[in-house]
Amino acid sequence: MSDEEPAKKPAEVPDPAPDHDYTEQLAGAVNQFNGPIYADGAQFGLGPQRPARVKAATGKLDDSDVRAELSHYITPASYDTALGALRKDHVVGLHAGQGTGKRAGAIALLREVTDGPLYLLSPMNRLKTLAEREYTAGNGYIVADRIAERKAADVDFTWRTVRDRVRDQGAYLVVTTTTPAGPGEVDAVAQVRWEPPDPRRVLRVRLAGMEGADEVVEQVLRAWPDGGRLTDLVAVADDLGDGTPVAEALPKLDASLQDRVRTWFDEERAERDVLAATALAFLDGARQRTFESALGKLEVKLAETVVGGEPDAVDRPQPELLRQHRLKLYAQDSLIKVERVGSDGVARHCPRFREPRYRRFVLAELWAREEAPFWDGVAAWLDEVMLDEGLRVAAGLAELARYAFDEVDDILAPWADGQRGWAGQTTATHVLWLLSYDEALAPEALQLAAQWAGRGTPAERWTGAVALSGELGARYPHEAANRLWQLILQSHTVTGDAHVALAALFVTLTRRTEDAGVVLTLLDGKARRLDNPGVKPEFVRAATRAILSVLAARDRTSGRYAATAYLCRAPDRAASIEGRLWAAALRNRPTRKRALTVLRSALDDLKHLCDDPIAVATSLGLAISAALPPGEADLLRADFAALEARTHKDSSPLVEHLLAAISHLHREAAALP
C-alpha cells in the first residue's frame, strides 16, 4: 500500500470516542514511568538511576564509538573465517547467543575492509528489504540480532539477491542473529558460528597496566557465572579500568549470588517461602501489607492451577493459621528482608531481596524448576496485582524476559489488547520500555511492539503506538516514526490517536536523544508531496494534522514546545526544515488558525530557550517565507496581525522580526524582473 493511500475503513471497527483525551492518557503512562524507574543494564527496578540520555540502536556509528569498540578488541577463533567471507562476498552472517560480542565483531570485520562510515540498520529489516535498499559504495552496514521472518520462502535466493546488490554497489554488510539458519537453507552467503573471544585474553588486554592485574583477572573469572555474557565481563573490566574498586565491580557478575540462590532452592524449603520469593520478584519494594496480601492471593491462585484437579483441594481448610508466618518469612536464612523506607515523612516497611540481584536468579530458578500449571497460576495472579502495582510487575516481567520471553509475551497479550483496561496497556508498554535498555532484549521488544502496532486489534495497535512513542522509540527512532506514520494513515484501525503518539515520540527524542530530526525529516518528506498532482485529501489531512501535532507538542517537564527546543539547540540545521513544516500547517486553511496560535506561543518560548532569539526568529521567518507560494506571505501577515490584535495587548518584538523576515523575502522575489 502506498503511504499516500490511507486504508479503507472497515465497518466493524468503531471510531475512538471523540471526547477521549489520548494526550493525557499517554502522558500518564510517561509520567508514571519517568520518576521511579532505573535500568542499569544489569537489572530493572524502581529507583533514581534511570539514564538521562538514550543512544539509538540504529543510525550512523560515531567514529569515537567505533574507536572505543576496537581499542581493546580481541579476535575470536571464527574471526578469520568471517573476514574471508566478507572480503569475497561483501556480505556475511554471524550467529551466536546474546551477549557474545557479535556487534563488536561486526564492527571489527567492517573496519578490516573499509574506512567508510558504518551504519546500524533496524533488526526488523526483512531479507527482501535488504535486497531492495540502496547502499553507498565504501560504507559498512550492520543488522544486529536481525529478527528472521517466521514464514520465508526461497531464503537462499533472497540472500543471493542481497549479496549481489551489496557487492554491485561497493558496500559491505554484516548480519548477526541469535539463531542459525537451518541445514542447507543458505548457501549463497556464509553463515558463521561466532565464538566469543577467550575471556582471559579480553581481561588481560583491558586491564593491562593495572597493579596486580593477573590476580584481578583471576578474581573476575571466578566471579563470572557459567554461561555469563561477554558483554557483562567487558563492562566490569571497563569499570575496573576506570578505577572502580574490585569489591564494587565484581558483584555485577553475580556468580556468588547465583550460587547462593540455587543452593537456597536446593535445600528443603517450605512452599510459602518459595511463593514469597516468587511474589517479591514481581512486587519488590511494595509496602509490607500490600506484599503479604498479594502473597495470600498467590497461594489461592496456585491452589486452583496446581492442585485444582484434586477433589475438594481448593475448599479444603488450610492448616497452620496464625502460626507466626511473618517471623518465618523474614528469618535470617530467607532471601527476603524488610526495610524501613521514608516517604512523605512516614516510615513504611517494604520487603526487599537481601541482595537486589537475587530477583534475577530467583526467576531463573523458578523457570528452570516449575512446570506450566505453576506459571498459569502466576499469570492469573499477575492479572490481578497488576491493576494496583503495574510498574513493579513490569520490572519483574522484564527480568523474567531474560529467560522466558515467550512466557512474558503470553502474559502481556491480553493486557495489550485492553482486556484489563488502560492499566494493563500501560503495564505492557512499561515492560517494553524497560526491555529497550537491554542490548540483547531490545530487538525482541521492538518486534513485539511492531506486531501489536501492525497486525493487532485496535487496542493492541494503540498499545504498540504508545510503546513506540517512548523509550523503545528512542532506541529505534526510524522504525518507530515510520510505523507510527502508517498508523496515522490507518487511524480508523486504532483505538487511540496515532498523531498524538508521533508527537510524543518527537518529545521523547528531543528530551532523551540526539535524534529528534528523524521525525521532522519524515514529516518534511510528506509535506513536500502535498502539492503533487493527484494527492488525495485524506493524505493532506493526515500529513497536516501530524505536522501540527508535532509542532504543538510540549515537553511535560519544562512546559516548553519541543520543536522550539530543538530549533534553539541546532538553529542552522533545524530552521529550514521547521520552516517548511510551519508553512505546510499555515497555508492549510483548516489548520491555519491553530497553527498561528501555536506559532505565536512558540515564539514566546524562544526567549527562554535561545541565546539569540531574534536571530532564530528571523531565520525561521525566512525559512517559512521560502516555503510559501507567491502571494501567501501578505495573507499570512494579515492573519497574524489580526490574531495578535485579538489576543495580545502588546505585540512581541519576535513576532515583528518573524513577519518582517517573511515579508522581506517575498518583496525581494516580487521585485525580480
N, C-alpha and C positions, 0 to 999 in steps of 0.2 A: 504493500500500500504506500502510495506517495504521501510525504508528510504535508502535502497541501490538500489532502483529501481526508477530512475527518470521517471516521467510520459512521455508517448509518445507525440510527438509534433503534435498538430492539425494544418492542413494546413492553416486554416483561420486566425490564429494569426500571425501577422508579427513579424519578429525579430526586436529588437531595433536597431536604426541606429548606425553603428559601430563607427561613429565619435562623438557621443554624450558623453560628459564628465559628467557622473552621479555623480562623486565625487564632482565636482564643483557645480552641481545643489543642491545636498544635503547640502553641506557646506553653500551655500547661505541661505537656509532655517534656518539652525542652527544659522548662524551669525546674521540674521535679528531678530531672537527670543532672542538671548542671551543678547543683550545690554539693551533694554529698558523695559523688562517685569518685573512685580512683581506679586506675588501671595501670599498673607499673610494668606490664609485660610478664610478670611472674604470677600475679594473681589479680582477681577482680574483687571489688568490695565497695564499702562506703567509708569515705574519709576525705581528707583535704588534698590528696596528692595527684589529682587529675591533671594531665599535661595541658599547659596553656596553649600550645600550638600543635597542629597535626600536620604531618608530612604526607602528601598524596602518594598513593601506591602506584600511580600511573603518571606518565609525562616524562619530560626530559630530565635525565640524571645530571645533577650538578657535578662539575669537574672535581670539586672538593670532596664530594661524596664518593666519587669513583676512586680518587686517590686514597681516601680513608679505607675503603674496602680492600684495596690492593696493597696497602702499606705493609701488612704482615701476612700476606696470603701464602698459604701452603698448598701445593698442588696434591690432589689425591691420586690414587693408582689409576683411576679411569680417565685422568685428565688428557693424556696424550691421545687416547682413542677418540675422545670427543673432539679434540683440536684437529686431528687429521680429517675427521668427517666434516667439520665446519670449513676447513680450508678447501676441501674438494667440492662440497655441495652448496656451501653458503648457508646451509640450514642444518641444525642438529637438535635432537630431542634428548632431554635428560630426565630420568625418572628415579625417584627415591622418596623416602618418608619425609615428614615435616621436620624442619629444623636441622637439616643435614648439610646446609651450605650450598644448595643448588643456585640460589640467586647470586651469591658471591662468585661461584664458579662460572656462571653465565657471563658476568661482567669481566672476569679474568680472561675467559676464552675470547670474547669480542675484542678486548684490548690487544690480543695477540694478532688479530687480523685487520684491525682498522684503528685509526686515530680519530675518526669522526665522532659526532655526537651519539650518545646512547639514549635510547628511549624505552621506558617500561610501558607495555600495552596491557589493556584490560584482560584479566583472566577469563572473562566471558566471551572472548573472541572465538567464534566458530572457525573451523578449518576453512570453510568456504569463504568467510570474511577475510582471513589471512591470504587466501588465494586471489582475492579481488582487489585488495587495497593497494595504494601506491607506496613505494619505498624509494627513499632518496639514496643515490649512489654514495657509498662511503659511510653511511650511517649503520649503526648496530641497533637491533631491536630485541627485546626480551619479553616473552609472555611467561610470567612467573606463576607456577601452580595453575596452569590452564585447566579449566573445568570441561572435561570431554562431553560431547553430545551423548545423550542417552541412546538415541537411535540414529546411527550414522551409517549410510551406505557408501560403498566404494571409497573406504578410508584411504587405502594406498594410492588410488588415483588422485584423490584430493591432495594428499601430501605431495605427490609428484608435481601437481599444479602449483602448490605453494613453493616448492623448491625451484621450479623453473622461473617463476615470477621474481622471486627474491634474487636469484642468480643473474637473470637477464637485466635486472635493474641495478646491479652492482652493490647490493646491500648484504647484510648478514643478519640471521635470525636464530635465536636460541629459544626453544620452547621447553619449559620444565613442567612436570606433572608429578603427582604423588602415586599414580598407578601406572604400571607398564601397559603397553599395547598387547593385545592377545597374540599368541604364537602365529607367525606368518601373516599377521594383519597388516604390517607396514614393512615394506622392503625399500621403498623409494628414498627414505630419509633414515639415517642411522638413529636408533633409539638406544641410548647408552645408559646402562645402570650406573647411577652416580654413587660413588663410595665416598663418605666423608674422609677428610684427611686424618692422619694419626693425631689423636688429641694431645699426646705428649709433645710432639713437634710443634703443634699450634701454640701450646702454652710456653714452650721454651723460647720461641720466636717473640711472642708478645711480652714476655717477662724478662727478656734479655737485659742485663744491666742492673736488675734489681738485686739487692743484697739478699743472699740466701735463696736465690731463685730456684735451685734444684729442689730444696726442701719444700718450698711453696708449691712447686709443680706437683710433687707427690701428695701434698695435703689436698690440693684441689682435686686431683684424680680420685683420691679416697672419698671425697665428699660428693663426687659426681655419681648420680644413681645409675643403675643398669638401665639402658635404653634412654638415657638422658639426651637432650638435644644439643647439638654442637653450638647452636646459636646461644644457648644459655651459658655454655662453657666460655665462649668468646666474650659474652657480656661481663662475666665475673673477671676474666683476665683483664678486660679494659678497665674495670673498676679498680683492680689491684694496681694496674699501671698508672692510674690517676691518683694513687695514694691512699685508697681506701684500705683500712686495716684488714688483715686476713680474717679476723674474728667476725667482722661485719660483712665481708663479701661472701664467705663460704655458705652461710645459711640459705642464700639464693639457690643453691644447687639441691638442697633438701634431701640428700641421701639419708642422713641420720633420722630426719623426721619421717621419711617414708618407711624406714625400717621400724621405727617406733610405732607407727600406726598399724603396720602389718602385724607386728607382734601383739599389739593390743587386740586385734581381731582374732588372732590365732588362739589366744587364751579363752578360757571358758567365761563368757560374758552373759549377763542377764539380758533377755530380749529388750527390756526397757532401756538399758544402757546403749544398745546398738540403735534403737529407734531414736533416742535422744541425740546421738551423733548425726543420724540421718536428718532429723528435723533442723538441727542447728546449721547443717550445711546449706539450708535454704533460708534460715532466719538469723544469721549471725548478727549479733548486736541488737536484736529486738529486746523489748522490755521483758523482764523475767516472767511476769504474769502472762504476757502475750505468748511467749515461747512455751511455757508449761501447758497453757490451754491448747495451743496448737499441737503439742506432743500428744495430749489426750485424744485429739481428733485423729491424729495419725494412727494411733493404736486401734481406733474404731475402724478406720478405712482398711487397714491391713487385716483386721479380723474378718472383714467382708470379702476381701480378694484372695487372701492366702488360705484361710481356713473356712471360708464361707460355704464350701461344699460339704462340710461335716454336719451331721444332723444337730440342730439346735446350737451350733457353735457360737453364733453371734449372740443369742439370747441367754447363753449360759452365764450365771453370775461370775464376775471376775474376782479372783482371790486377792489377798494382801491389800485390802483397802486400809488407808490410814496407817501405813507401816513406815513412816518417815522416808518416803521416796526421795524427798528433796535432799536429805543428807547423803543418800546413796548416789544421787545423780551428780553431785558436785564433789564427790570424795577425791582424795589426793591421787588415786590411781585412775581417775576419769580423764578423758580428753578435754573436759569442759570445766571452766571456772566461771565465777560470777564477778563482774567488775562493777564498781560504783562510778557512774558517769554523771557529771553535772550537766544539766540542761535547763536554761532559764532560771537558774538559781535553785533548782530542785535536783537532789541526788537520786538517780534511778539505778536500779540493779539490772544489769544486762548480761546474760550468759554469752560467753565467747569461748572459742577454742583456746587452749592454753598456749598454743603457737598458731598464729594466723594461717600458716600454710598447711596445718593439719587438714583443713577443709578439702583441699585438692585431693589428698591421699585417702581421706575418708570416702569421697565419692569414687575414687578409683577402686578401692577395695570393695565397696558395695556393688559396683558394676561387675566386678570380676566374680563375686560370690553369689549374688542373688538373682533369682530367675524372674520370668515375666510377671507372675502374679504379684510379687513384691512391688515391681515398678508400676503395675496397674494401680495398686493402692496408693503409691506415692503420687502418681499423676492425678488421681481423683482428689487427694488431699491438697495438692498444689492448686487445683482448680478452685478450691475454697479460700485458702490462706492468701492467694494472690490478690484477692479483692481488697485486702487491707494492707498487705505487705509486699506490694508488687515489685518495688525496687530491690528489696533484699532477695526475693525469689529470683529476679532477673540475674542478680550476681551469682547465685547458686547455680542456675541453669547454664550460665556462661562457663562456669568451671566444669560442669558435667559435660559440656560440649567437647571438651578436650578428649574425652574417652568414648562418648556416645552421641555424636552429633545427630544421628538419625532418631534417637530417642527424644532429644530436645526438639527436633523438627516435629515429631508426632505430638508432643505436648503443646507446642506453640500453635499448631494448625487451627484448632477451634478458637483460640484467642484471637489470632489474626483475622479470622472470619467473623469476628464480632459476636460470637456466641456467648461471651461473658461481658459484653458491653465494652465501653471505652477503656475500662481498667485493664481488660485482657489485651486489647490492641496496644495500649501503652506499654504494658509489660513485654509483649512480643517485640515491640520496637526497641525497648531498652536492652533486651538480650542482644539484638543485632548490633546496636551501638557499642556495647561492651566488647563483642567479638571483633569489632573493627580495629581494636587496639592491638590485636594479636596477629602477627605477620602470617602465621600458618592458618588461622581460622577466618581471617577477613575475607578471603575469596569464597569460602563456604557461606558466610553471611551475605555477601553480595549476591550469590546465586539464589539464595532463598528469598531475599527482597525482590530480586528481578522476577522470580517465579510468581510471587504474590502480585506484583505490580503489572506483570504482563499477561498472565493466564488465570488469575484468580477471580473470585467472586467480587462484586462491587466493594464489599467490606475489606476483603483481602487486598484489593488494589489500593484502597486508601491507607491501610497499614503499611503496605510496601512503599507508597509515596512518602509517608511520614518518615519511615526508616531511611529512605534515600535523601531526605531533606536535612538530616542531621549528621552525626558523627560518621556514619557509613558513607554518606555523600562526600564528606571531607576527605576520605581515603580514596574514593573513586569519583572525582568530580565530573569527568567527561561522561562516564557511564550514567551517573545519576542525572545529570542535566538532560541527556538525550532521552532517557526513559521517562522522565517527568514531562518532557515535551510531548512524547507520544500519548501520555495520559491526558494532557491538555487537549489534544486533538480528539480524544475519545472520552471527553469529560462525562458523557452520559453513562459510562460503564463503571464509574467510581462513586462511592457514597460521599466522599469529601470533595474538596476543591483543589485540583491539581495546580491551579495558578498560585494558590497560597503556598503549596509545598515548594514550588520552584522559587518563589520569593524567599521562603525560609532557608532553602539551600544557599541562596546568594548571601543572606545574612550570616549563615554558618561559615561560608568560605571567606567572607570579609573579616570576620572576627577571629577565625581559628586557623586560617591558611594563607598562602600567597596566591591562591588560585581562583579568586572571585571573577577574574576576567573570563573564565570558561563560560559562565552563564551569560555575560554580556556579549561575548563573541557569538554564542549560539543565537541569541535574540537578534543580533545585528544581521546575521545571515537571513533570518526570517524577515526582518524589516526591509532588506534590500529587494525582497520579492513582492512587496506589497503593490508595486506599480506594474508588475509584469502582466501582459495580456492574459486574460482567462483565469486570473486568480479568483478563487471562489470567495464569496462573502464570509463563509464560515471560517476560512483561514485568516482573513483580515481581522475578524472579531477575536479569534483565538490569539493571534500574534499581538495585536494592540493591547488586549487585556493583560496578556502575560508581561509585556513590556512595562505597562503602567504598574502592575503588581510589584515587579522588581524595583522599579524606580521609587515606589512609595513605601517600600519595606523599611521598617525601623529596627534597629538593634534594641532589644528589650532591656539590656543593661544600661546603655547610655541614653536611650531615647532618641538618638540621632538617626538620620537616614543613612542606611548602609551605602547607597550609591554615592552620597556626598562624602562619606568617609573614604571610600575607595578613590574617588576623584581627587581628594586632597592628598592622599597617600602617594599617588602617581599621576599628577596632573598632565604631564606631557603625553603619557600613554593613554590615559583614560578620557581626556576631554573630547577627542574626535569621536570615539565610539559612543560615549554617553550623549554627545550632541546629536548623533544620528537617531538614537533611541528616543530622546526627548522630542525631536522633530516628528518622528512617526506617531507618538502619542498626541502631540499638539495639533497636528494637521488633520487628525481623525476626529470628525465633528462629535461623534458620540462620547469620546473620552476627553475632548478638549477642555471642558470646564474643570474636571477633576485634575487633569494634567497641569493646568495653570495653577490651581490651588496648591498642589504638591510641589511644583517648581518654586513657587513663592516661599513656601516653608523651608524647602531645601536650601534656598539662598541664605536664609537666616542661619542655618547650620554652618555655612562657610565661615562665619565669623568665629565660631568655636573650634573648628576643625582644621582650618588652613592657616599657614603662616602669612600668606599674601592673598586674602580673599578677593580683593579687587582684580588681581591678575587672573585668578582662577575663574571668576565670574565672566571676565572679558573673553577668556579662551573658550569657555563653554558657550557663550553667546555667538562667537564666530563659528563654532562647530555646528550649532543649531542652524544658523543662517545658511551655512554651506549646504545643509541637507534639505532646506525648504525650497519648494518650487517658486518660480517667479510670481511676484505679487502677494505671496503669503506673508511676508515679513510685516508689511504695513497692517494687514488684518490682525496678525498676532499682537503687534504692538498696541493696537486699539483695544483688543480684548483684554490684554494685560493691564492697560491703564484703567479700564472700566472696573476690573476686579480690584485693583489697588484702591480706587476711589471708594468702593463699597466696603472694603474690609479693613483698610488701614488708614489711620488719620495722617500719619507721616510716611511719606514714601521712603523706601530704603535706598541708600546710595548704590547698593549692589544691584538692585533692580534696574536702576538707571544705567549702570555700566553694562549690564546684560543686554538691555534693549538697545542701547547705543551701538553695541557690537553687532547685533543682528541687523539693525538698520544701515550701519556703515557699509557692511559687505554688500548689501543689496543695492545701495546707492551707487557704489563703485561699479557693480555689474550693469546697472541701468545706464551709466554714463559711457560705457564702452560703445564704440561705433558699430 
